[in-house]
Amino acid sequence: DVFERFLGFDWASRTGDPECWQRLDRIPDQMFWSMHQFLKSQMLHLVRYRIRAQHARNQGSEAHLDRLLRFADPADPNVLTIGFGRRFATYKRAMLLFEDLDWLREIMADAQRPVLFLFAGKAHPADQPGQDLIRHLAQVSRSAEFEGRVLLVEGYDLRLARRLVTGVDVWLNNPIYPLEASGTSGMKAGMNGVLNLSVLDGWWDEGYTGDNGWAIKPASQAIDQHARNREEAQTLYEILQDHVIPAYYNRGAMGFSPQWIRMAKRSIATILPRFNATRMVTDYLDKFYLPAARKRPVYADNSFAGAKRIAAWKARVRDAWPGVAIRRLRSSGERIRFGESLVIEAGVRLNGLEAADVAVELVLARREGENRGTGPHHRFAAAGAPADGEQRYVLELKPEFCGLLDYRIRAYPTHELLTHPFELGLMIWA
C-alpha cells in the first residue's frame, strides 16, 4: 500500500527500474519507520509463540519465560534485533558471534542500548557437525549471561523465515570466504529495508555499496581457519559496537534514527532493482536462451550438419586440450609512451589442433588489484607455420590507457558455431 501510494500503482512491474526506487525518498521517514515497526511486531508475535511452545514442552516456569522474552516485546519493538536464519552448515559459521564471549558481553552490557539476537535454522539429518552447531548454540542461549538476549527459535519454516527477513533490523551472515554460493536470504532482507551485516562473499560482494549496510572484509586465506575466525569475529564486534548499535539508537525527537532510515531506504533502492527474479530470468533469456535459439537454424537443418560438425569439433578439442600449452615468446619492450605500440609474441603447443581452433588473447589490467580476465582484451593473430610443434601468435598492442599496467595472455578453444566463447570451459594462461 505504501509503495502504491508513493512509487505508483505500476511499481510491481518496474522492479528492475532503479529510477522507480529513487522515489523511496518521497516516503516520510516516520511512515517508513512505522511500517517497519509493524512488521517487526508481527515477527516478534510469532517468535514469542514459538518460544512459549518450546518452553511449555520443556516444562519451564512462567517466571523463567518472562525473563526469556523480556526483549522480544511486540508492544515495544524498540530493541535492536539482529537475525540469523538459514541452514546450519558448518561453513556458515553460526557460532562466529560467540568467538570472544568477553567482548560480546561488553557489547550486550549497555542497558540503555539492548541487543536481541534471533537464531533459527535446521541442519540436514545426515549433517552431524551442523546438528552439533545447533546443540552448542542452544547451550549458549540458555546461559545466564545471554538468556533472553540470544533466542534460538525452533521449527524453522517458510512462515518463520518470511517473518524474520521482513521484521528484524539487521540480517547477519558470516560464511567462510569464498564458500557462499549466493545468499538469497540477505537479498530478501535487504529488499524489506533490513540492513545486511555480512562477509563480502556471494551476492553481498556485489550488492554492498558502503551506505546500504555493513561489510566484514574476509581475512587472508593464507592463515589458518582458527586465526581467520578470530580476525573476522573482531571485525564483526567492532562493526556492532562502533557502527550498528550507535546508528540504531541515535534517535531523534520522533523516536527513530534518521541515519538508520536513510540506510534502510538505500538498502531497498540498491538491492531490489538488481537482485530480483525478473532481472534474473531476463539475464537467462538474454545471455543463454535467446543465443541458443538463434543457433537452432544452424544446428538443426535437414541433415543436422551443423550439430554434427560442432559435436565432432568439441570431442576433438577435449581430447587434445590436456596437451595444449602456452608461453610468452618475446615483446618489443616493457616501457612505452602513451600512444606508442609494442609487439608481443606467444607460442602455443597445439597438440594436433589447428591454429584457427585456438583463440589467444592479451588481457590488460591496472595493478591495483583488478581481477584478471575482466579488463580490455586484445586478440593475437596466427603468424606463419608451426615450428617444432609450436604455433606462433603475434599482437601489436597499443594500450588504451596509461600508467603501470599488468597483462596476461590466455588461450581457449574457439569456433564459429559456439553459442558462447567460453562454452567449453577450457582455458589456459601464460
ROMARFI-871992 format. One record per atom (N, C-alpha, C): residue in one letter; x, y, z. Coordinates in steps of 0.05 Angstrom, whole numbers, plus 5000, padded with zeros to 4 digits. Atoms other than C-alpha are relative to their C-alpha. Example, Ala and Ser with C-alpha at 12.3 -4.5 7.8 and 13.67 -1.06 7.14 Angstrom:
# residues 2
A501849765000
A524649105156
A501850245000
S498449764999
S527349795143
S498550225014
This chain:
# residues 430
D501749765000
D500050005000
D501750255000
V498249774999
V505650485017
V501450044974
F498649985026
F509350324953
F498150114979
E501949905020
E503050434911
E499550305004
R500549724994
R501951104945
R502350184991
F497749825004
F508951374936
F501749934975
L498450085024
L512050974878
L498349984975
G501850035023
G505950904834
G498849724999
F501350265000
F501050344821
F501449794983
D498650195018
D505650034769
D502749915012
W497450064989
W511549944817
W500849704998
A499450285001
A510949184816
A501049914973
S499150075027
S512149174741
S502650154993
R497549845005
R518249634748
R502149935021
T498150074979
T522349244799
T502950034991
G497349985010
G528449274754
G500850294992
D499549725008
D527950034743
D501150155024
P498849864977
P532850394790
P498650275005
E501349744996
E529251064778
E497449975017
C502450044985
C522850774807
C500750005030
W499350034971
W526450614873
W501350255012
Q499149754990
Q529451304878
Q497750165013
R502349864989
R522451524895
R499549925030
L500350074972
L523151194963
L500450245018
D499649764984
D525551864988
D497550165005
R502549864996
R518452114980
R498449895024
I501450114977
I516151655036
I501050145025
P499149864975
P516252055101
P501449805019
D498550184982
D521251765150
D498349875021
Q501650114978
Q516151685205
Q498149784990
M501750205012
M511651285158
M501649754994
F498350235006
F517350845135
F500749855026
W499350134974
W519350715208
W497649865012
S502450134990
S512150565228
S499449744986
M500450245015
M511650055173
M501949785009
H498050194991
H518049715195
H499349905028
Q500750084973
Q515749715268
Q497649815000
F502350185003
F509149395247
F500949724992
L499050265009
L512848835210
L501649875022
K498450114978
K517548755269
K498249895022
S501850104980
S511748685317
S498749734991
Q501150265010
Q508748135273
Q502149785004
M497950204997
M515447775274
M500349925030
L499750064972
L516047835350
L497749845011
H502250164991
H509047565360
H500549704994
L499550285007
L511046935322
L502349885016
V497850094984
V517646885358
V499149925029
R501050064973
R514146925426
R498349755000
Y501750245002
Y509146405404
Y501749744999
R498350245003
R514645915383
R501649955026
I498450034975
I518846045446
I498249895023
R501850104979
R512745935491
R499549714996
A500550285005
A511345275457
A502449835008
Q497650154992
Q518545055466
Q500249985030
H499749994971
H518545275538
H498049825015
A502050184988
A512044915554
A500749714997
R499350285005
R514444275523
R502349915018
N497850064982
N520744315566
N499350045030
Q500949984973
Q516544415629
Q501350245015
G498949764988
G519345115642
G498050165015
S501849834983
S516445615692
S499350254985
E500949755012
E512546235673
E501950235007
A498149794992
A517446675712
A502549994982
H497750025017
H523146405671
H499450094972
L500849925026
L519246515607
L500050304997
D500049715001
D518347245624
D502950114997
R497249925003
R525947305631
R501049964971
L499250065027
L526946975564
L499050204979
L501349835021
L522147435527
L500050305007
R500249724991
R523648095562
R500850204978
F499249825021
F526948395500
F498349954974
A501650075024
A522248065449
A497150085005
D502649894993
D516148515462
D498750134976
P501349885023
P511448645404
P498750275005
A501249754993
A508349215442
A502050235001
D497949804998
D515049565447
D502449904984
P498050115017
P519249365387
P502450194995
N497949805002
N524849855401
N502749905008
V497450124994
V530449375417
V501349924974
L498550085024
L535749285363
L499949704998
T500350295004
T534248595335
T501549914976
I498250115021
I539348205294
I499249714995
G500950275007
G537147585256
G502149844986
F498350195014
F540846965233
F498349764995
G501750235006
G536446465197
G500849874974
R499150145024
R538945945148
R500749715008
R499150284995
R541345225141
R502550015017
F497750014981
F546245045196
F502249824988
A497750135011
A552044835153
A502550125013
T497749914984
T558944895185
T501350254987
Y498649775013
Y561645385132
Y498650265005
K501449754995
K556245885150
K500650125028
R498949904975
R559445955219
R498050145018
A502049894982
A553346055263
A501150095026
M498949944974
M557846095324
M502250214999
L497949795002
L562546645298
L499450225020
L500749794981
L558747145341
L501149955028
F499250074973
F560946765403
F503049935002
E497250055001
E568346735385
E501450125025
D498849874977
D570247225441
D497750085019
L502349964983
L565047185496
L500350255018
D499549764984
D568247735538
D499250254985
W500649765016
W567648235481
W497050014994
L502950015005
L560548005466
L498550095025
R501349904975
R558648115540
R500250305002
E499749714999
E561448815535
E498050144981
I501949885019
I557148955473
I497250005011
M502750034990
M550948705509
M499550125027
A500249914972
A552349035576
A498650275003
D501349734998
D549349715559
D497049985002
A502950034995
A542449715590
A498450214984
Q501449795015
Q540650355552
Q499949934970
R499950075029
R542250025484
R500049704998
P500050295001
P540049295488
P500049894972
V499950145025
V541148805432
V498849725003
L501350265000
L536948185416
L501049854975
F499150175022
F539847625372
F498049774997
L501850225006
L534947145339
L501349804981
F498950215017
F537546485311
F497949804993
A501950205009
A533445995270
A501349854977
G498950165022
G535145435222
G499949705006
K500050294997
K535744695211
K502649894987
A497750145013
A541444215195
A498949754986
H500850255015
H540943645145
H500149765019
P500050244982
P539142985180
P502649855001
A497450145001
A545842705157
A502350185008
D497849814994
D549843325177
D500450015030
Q499550014972
Q552343145246
Q501450265011
P498849754991
P557043755251
P498150235001
G502049795000
G551244205233
G498149985024
Q501750044977
Q546943895287
Q501550075026
D498449934977
D552643985337
D500050305004
L500149714998
L552644735320
L497450095014
I502549934988
I545244775338
I500049945030
R499850084972
R546544405403
R501750205016
H498349814987
H552244865421
H498750285003
L501449754999
L548145485404
L497849995021
A502150024979
A542445235448
A501250025028
Q498749984974
Q547245155506
Q500850295007
V499349724995
V549845865498
V497650175006
S502449844996
S542846155493
S498849965027
R501150064974
R541045825559
R501850095023
S498249914979
S547046105596
S498950265012
A501249784986
A545346635648
A500750274987
E499149745011
E549347195614
E498650074973
F501249945026
F545847115546
F497049935000
E502850084999
E538946875569
E498350244994
G501849785008
G533647305536
G501250184980
R498649835020
R538847655493
R500749844975
V499650175022
V540147055448
V497849795000
L502350195001
L533946655427
L500449824976
L500050205022
L534146015386
L497249914996
V502850065006
V527445935353
V499849744984
E500250265013
E525545225335
E497950014977
G502050035021
G521344985276
G500350194977
Y499549825022
Y524645395222
Y498549914975
D501650065023
D519845415163
D499650254983
L500449775018
L517545875107
L498650235015
R501449794985
R512946255155
R501950155017
L498149864983
L518346405205
L502150154984
A498049875016
A523446555151
A498950274988
R501149755011
R518747065119
R499750225022
R500149804979
R517547405186
R502750115007
L497349904992
L524947445201
L501150194979
V498849835020
V527147745134
V498550264996
T501449755001
T521748275140
T500050155026
G500449884974
G521948405214
G502450085016
V497649934984
V529048425242
V501150264990
D498749755008
D533249055239
D502549954984
V497550075014
V539748725216
V500049714993
W499850285009
W540948085177
W503049935001
L497250084996
L547447735198
L500649764983
N499150235016
N551247285151
N503050015000
N497150004998
N558447085164
N501249734991
P498950265009
P560446485120
P503150024997
I497250015006
I567546255108
I500450084970
Y499449915028
Y570146635046
Y501849794987
P502049925019
P569546424989
P497849794995
L501850235003
L564445875002
L497150074997
E502849925003
E557946274998
E499350004971
A500850025028
A554546084933
A498450254992
S501649765007
S549446654935
S499350155025
G500949864976
G545846845000
G497450154996
T502549875008
T538746974977
T498450115024
S501549904977
S536047075048
S500850305005
G499149734996
G540347705053
G498750194979
M501449845020
M537347954987
M497250075009
K502849954992
K530247865013
K499950195024
A500049814978
A532048215078
A500550284990
G499349745010
G535248795041
G497750134985
M502249895015
M529148874997
M497850115019
N502049924981
N524948965060
N501150225019
G498949784984
G529349525088
G501649905024
V498250114979
V533249055135
V502950044991
L497349945008
L540549245136
L501749755003
N498350245000
N545548695119
N502650065014
L497350004988
L551748565161
L501249734993
S499250255013
S555448055121
S502950004992
V497450045012
V562147785099
V499850074970
L500049935029
L563948055029
L500449744984
D500050255015
D562247394995
D497349964988
G502650055013
G556747134950
G498950264988
W501349775013
W551747664928
W500950275014
W499449754986
W553848174982
W502650134990
D497649885012
D560648264949
D499350184976
E500949835022
E556748554890
E498050215010
G502149834992
G551048874928
G500750225020
Y499249814979
Y554749254983
Y501050264986
T499249755012
T555449994965
T501450195020
G498849834980
G558150275031
G498050165016
D502149854986
D551650615051
D497449855002
N502550164999
N546550045048
N500349775019
G499550224981
G549249605104
G502950015009
W497250014990
W555849375134
W501349754989
A498550225012
A561248915107
A502349915018
I497750124986
I566148445141
I502049924979
K498050075020
K572448415099
K501249735007
P498950264994
P574847695093
P503050025008
A497250014992
A581447545129
A501549844978
S498350145020
S587247275088
S499649705001
Q500350295001
Q586446565064
Q502749865005
A497450124995
A593846465077
A500349915030
I499850074972
I592646405153
I498049775005
D501750234994
D589345805187
D497250095007
Q502849934996
Q581945775198
Q499450125027
H500449894973
H582245905272
H500850295001
A499249715000
A586046555261
A498150164983
R501949855016
R581246755206
R497450055016
N502449964984
N575346645252
N500450225021
R499449804980
R578647065306
R500150284988
E499849745012
E580247635259
E497450104990
E502649915010
E573447655226
E498050055022
A501749944977
A569947605293
A500650275012
Q499249734990
Q573948215316
Q498750214983
T501349815018
T571448585254
T497050025006
L502850014994
L564348365270
L499350165025
Y500549854975
Y564748625342
Y500450304997
E499449715004
E567849285320
E497750134985
I502249885015
I562349405269
I497550035018
L502349994982
L556949235320
L500350235020
Q499549814978
Q560049665374
Q500250294990
D499449735010
D562250265332
D498050114980
H501749915022
H557050295277
H497149925003
V502850095001
V550849865282
V498450105024
I501549924976
I548749995354
I499850305003
P500349714999
P550350745354
P498050114979
A501849915021
A546650835287
A497149955007
Y502750074994
Y540450485312
Y498950175023
Y500949864976
Y540050845379
Y500550304999
N499649715004
N541851535352
N497350124992
R502849935006
R534451725356
R499550295004
G500849734998
G531452395344
G497550045016
A502449944984
A525352725374
A497649824994
M502350175008
M520652265335
M500449715007
G499750274990
G523551635365
G501449814982
F498550185018
F527651365307
F502550144991
S497449905010
S534551455277
S499850084971
P500049925028
P534551875213
P502249864984
Q497850145015
Q541251555194
Q499149714993
W500850275005
W538150865201
W497949994977
I502049995022
I532251055156
I501350044973
R498649955025
R536951325103
R501349754990
M498750255009
M540850675102
M498049794992
A502150195007
A534450255101
A498850064973
K501149935027
K531750635041
K502149944979
R497950065019
R538550565007
R500249704995
S500050305002
S538249815021
S498049914979
I502050085019
I531749754983
I500750104972
A499549885026
A533750234927
A502349884985
T497650115014
T540449904912
T499849704996
I500150295001
I538649174924
I497749904982
L502350115013
L531649074897
L500250014969
P499949995029
P532849314825
P502049794988
R497950175011
R539048864817
R499649715006
F500250284992
F537248234855
F497149915003
N502850105000
N530148054835
N499749794979
A500450235018
A527347464798
A499550084971
T500549905027
T525147884738
T502750044986
R497349955012
R532348114726
R501549744995
M498650265003
M534947404737
M499049854975
V501150155024
V530147094685
V500750154975
T499249855023
T531647664637
T502849954992
D497250075006
D539047524643
D500349734987
Y500050265012
Y537946794629
Y499150014971
L501149975027
L533746984569
L502050134981
D498249855018
D538647494540
D502749864996
K497250115002
K545147124555
K500149714992
F499850295005
F543246394545
F497849904981
Y502150125016
Y536346224517
Y499850114972
L500249885027
L536046724460
L502449934983
P497750085017
P543246604436
P499849714992
A500350285008
A541845854438
A497849974979
A502150025020
A535345954400
A500950094973
R499049905025
R538946354347
R501849804986
K498350215012
K543645774336
K498449774989
R501550245009
R538045284323
R499949964970
P499950055029
P537545414248
P502749904990
V497350095009
V545045304243
V500449705007
Y499650274992
Y544844654281
Y497949814988
A502250195006
A538044364261
A499050034972
D501050025028
D537844374185
D499249724994
N501150265006
N535343774148
N501849775008
S498150224994
S541643364158
S501450035027
F498649944975
F543743674225
F503050014997
A497149995006
A550443804192
A501550185020
G498749824981
G552044394238
G500349875027
A499850134974
A550543994301
A502149795000
K498050215002
K554743414278
K502850124998
R497349875003
R560443884259
R501050105026
I499049894975
I560744244325
I500449785021
A499650224981
A559943594365
A502649864995
A497550135007
A565743274328
A502450185008
W497949814993
W569943904338
W500450015031
K499849994971
K568443934413
K501449755010
A498750254991
A570443204421
A503050014994
R497149995008
R577043324384
R501550205019
V498749804983
V578543944426
V500449895028
R499850114973
R577143594492
R502249795002
D497950205000
D581743024474
D502750134999
A497449885004
A587343494454
A500850195021
W499449774983
W586744034506
W502049945023
P498050054978
P590643694563
P502950044991
G497349975010
G596743734518
G500650274988
V499649735010
V595844464497
V501550165021
A498449844981
A600944944528
A500550274987
I499549735010
I602345694521
I502350135015
R497949854987
R608346134535
R500450264984
R499349755013
R610446844520
R502749974987
L497550025014
L615946874468
L501750245004
R498449754997
R618247594467
R498150234997
S501349755006
S616048314466
S502050214993
S498149805010
S619048934436
S500850205021
G499249824978
G619649274504
G498050005022
E501750004977
E616749354573
E499150295007
R500749724993
R616350124574
R499650154974
I500649845024
I612950544521
I498650255008
R501549754995
R610051244516
R497149954992
F502850035007
F602551324514
F499650084970
G500449965029
G600251274441
G501849834983
E498250185015
E606050824421
E499049715003
S500850284999
S605350074409
S502549825004
L497950204997
L609449454424
L499049744989
V500650265012
V609648764392
V500449785021
I499850234981
I608248154436
I499549744985
E500350265014
E609047444413
E499549785021
A500650234983
A606346794444
A500349754983
G499850265013
G607746074427
G498049815013
V502050194990
V602245544433
V500649734988
R499850285009
R603444794430
R497249894996
L502850065007
L597044584395
L499249715004
N500650284995
N597543834406
N498149884979
G501650115021
G594443674339
G497750184991
L502249825009
L589344244336
L501150204979
E499249805020
E589344774281
E500250275014
A499749734989
A591345494293
A497450145004
A502649874998
A584245714280
A498249895022
D501650124979
D581645254335
D500650145027
V499249884974
V585045674389
V500250304998
A499849714998
A584046404407
A502050075021
V498049904981
V589846754440
V499550295005
E500749724993
E588447404477
E501850105022
L498649864979
L592047904519
L498050165016
V501949864982
V588148184579
V501650205016
L498749794985
L590248854608
L498650065026
A501149924974
A589249074680
A501950205013
R498449834983
R591649624725
R501049835023
R498850164979
R596049374782
R498450015026
E501449984974
E591149594837
E498049785004
G501750224992
G588248904847
G497749944982
E502150065018
E583948874785
E499949704994
N500250295005
N581248164774
N501049934972
R499050085027
R584847804718
R497749904983
G502150095018
G580447684658
G497850204997
T502249815001
T575948284669
T500650254984
G499249755014
G579848834634
G499749974970
P500050015029
P580349014560
P501749774989
H498550225011
H582648434517
H500550044970
H499249965028
H586248414450
H500849734989
R499650265013
R586447824401
R502749994985
F497550055016
F593147554374
F499249894973
A500450125026
A593747344302
A502149784996
A498150215006
A596946684280
A501950104979
A497949895018
A603546824245
A501849774991
G498250205012
G606846324198
G499349715009
A500450284995
A607245574200
A501249925027
P498950094974
P608545204266
P502949924998
A497250084998
A615745094286
A500449835025
D499650184978
D617644504329
D497449945015
G502650064988
G610244364341
G498750235014
E501149774985
E609045064368
E499150214980
Q501149795017
Q604645574333
Q500650275012
R499449734991
R606846304337
R497750184996
Y502149805001
Y601746844352
Y501250275006
V498849734997
V603247594346
V497850205005
L501849784994
L599848214374
L501650265000
E498949734997
E601548944362
E498150155019
L501749884979
L598949264426
L500450305002
K500049714995
K597149994433
K498150055023
P501849994976
P594450064504
P498250254999
E501949785000
E588250494512
E500150185024
F499649834977
F590350764579
F502949985009
C497249994992
C596950954611
C500449935029
G499350074972
G600550814676
G501249735002
L498950264996
L603250184706
L497949794995
L502150195008
L599549614673
L501149715004
D499450284998
D599348864684
D498649864976
Y501450155021
Y597848394626
Y500549705003
R499850295000
R596647654620
R499149904972
I500750125026
I595947204559
I498549745005
R501650244996
R590646674554
R499349884973
A500850145024
A588546154503
A497649835007
Y502450164995
Y581845804496
Y498949914972
P501050105025
P578245394442
P497950204988
T501949825013
T574245794390
T499049874975
H501350115024
H569345604336
H497650184993
E502149825008
E564245994296
E497249905009
L502650114993
L558645524317
L499550005031
L500549994971
L559545614392
L498050215008
T502049814991
T553845954428
T501250215017
H498649814983
H558546284478
H503049954997
P497150055004
P566046394471
P501349815020
F498850174979
F567546024536
F498249765005
E502050214997
E562345484525
E501349745010
L498750254992
L567344914534
L501250015028
G498849984974
G570045184599
G503049925001
L497150065002
L577245074576
L501650254995
M498349765003
M582645604584
M502649955014
I497450014987
I590045644599
I501250284998
W498849744998
W594146254619
W503149984999
A497149985001
A601346444604
A500950145025
